[in-house]
Amino acid sequence: MSSYEEKVQSAIELRKAGVSFCKSNTKNFRDINFNGGILSLPPLEIDDTTESLLLNRMAFERLHAIAGNEVIAYAFFMDGLINIADDVALLRTEEIIMSWVGCDGNIANMFNKNT
């Protein structure tokens, strides 16, 4: 049985397949679009609080059905898109990820361990 993450190719694999990346105009997690071979993603600033903020919002969404699943869906999508430090580096180059802490490997681990 395959999982959702296996269906989302990593950023590096998508680039090899000819997909381009660009930063969306908003920071809304729902502002993800694929059109004409271009995957647009909202920019994400990563600092010391990002991991706990995402985890807390995911927990809130799981406990309160009325809250929706915007953050959970975003986290699962990013987990599929980011497997290794090179995926993070590619997204940083496109200004989709802006990191104020740690190395690219730490950011990859943050997404891979929390979903």
Secondary structure, DSSP 8 states (H G I E B T S, - for coil): ---HHHHS--HHHHHHTT-EEEE-SS--TT--EEETTEEEE--EEE-TTHHHHHHHHHHHHHH-GGG-SHHHHHHHHHHHH--SHHHHHHHHHTTSEEESSS-HHHHHHHHHH--
